[in-house]
Amino acid sequence: MVMKKKEEIFNGVKLPGIPMLICNVLFLAAIIWLFVWVAINDSRISELLMTVLLITGCVLLLISCVGWLGFMKIDPNEARVMVFFGKYEGTVKDNGFFWVNPFYVKKPLILRARNLDATPIKVNDKSGNPVMIGQVVVWRVKDTYKASFDIDNASQTMQQQTIGAKENVQDKMKAYEYFVKVQSDAALRYVAGMYAYDNMEGMDEKLTLRSGGEELNEILEKQLNERLDLAGIEILEARINYLAYAPEIAAVMLRRQQADAIISAREKIVEGAVGMVKHALAKLSAENVIELDDDKKAAMVSNLLVVLCSEENAQPIINSGTLYN
């Protein structure tokens, strides 16, 4: 018989739970009635027949107790992985109350989407600058076979339960959360190391951590899907939600950004001042307001540039002499 190596829908016997529950209750009532009848008619039946009836009743009672183990309830966006003596038989994703072979091990899994709001971690960008970067990941279990059999969650669940205690679905999901967290940190470090935080002097990067936006989120999501496919986990959304320089260089980088902003502002001011001076000289020359030689033009240009480029308001001074005194 071929062993199943991927997720499949369970095709075994799966009966409605309510009719089977009624049948089990009636079966148990019949067994109890048998024991009562034997006790009432103790003196009327032979010892051999009594022994046979008692043994039959005990066997039927044992069968009834085993039958109660076959019931299972599946809520929306949950599943049961069916294992029969170590062999994977399929996954039940139908919602409702069912009865199956009591000897099946029914491993529960939650298929609902979950959030991971990772604490910002310190990484080095492409230029070697330490930065703090965080992410938000929305994930869910997609392949129940891989999630159940391709990763080992025993070491993680052992942290939430005592040795020998029965593993429950919440412990299992916490183990998956730990797996997603470790792989998410690894993917984030890889992506952050591929790009610079921002364009420095002499650099012309098309994509940086600061300007990447949706394109960078798509790259991160692809990396996460590649790493988590082994565990049967699907990434629905991944995005960078925190980005800053590490504290040890934040002050220096802030001064650099302020210097860049001041230089850019000065360039705009000078460009505008030169345009205004040029326009003023052209206007004076065109309308013959005053005839200026090169020395007068140079003095006027100097005065106008000082007035227009100065950070403080110019103080008017009345010249009672000539332009040369």
Secondary structure, DSSP 8 states (H G I E B T S, - for coil): -----S--B--S-EEEHHHHHHHHHHHHHHHHHHHHHHHHTTTTS-HHHHHHHHHHHHHHHHHHHHHHTTEEEE-TTEEEEEEETTEEEEEE---EEEEE-TTEEEEEEE-S-EEEE---EEEE-TTS-EEEEEEEEEEEE--HHHHHHTS--HHHHTTTS-TT----HHHHHHHHHHHHHHHHHHHHHHHHHHS-SS--TT---S--TTT-HHHHHHHHHHHHHHHHGGGTEEEEEEEEEEEEE-HHHHHHHHHHHHHHHHHHHHHHHHHHHHHHHHHHHHHHHHTTS----HHHHHHHHHHHHHHHH-SS--------S-TT-
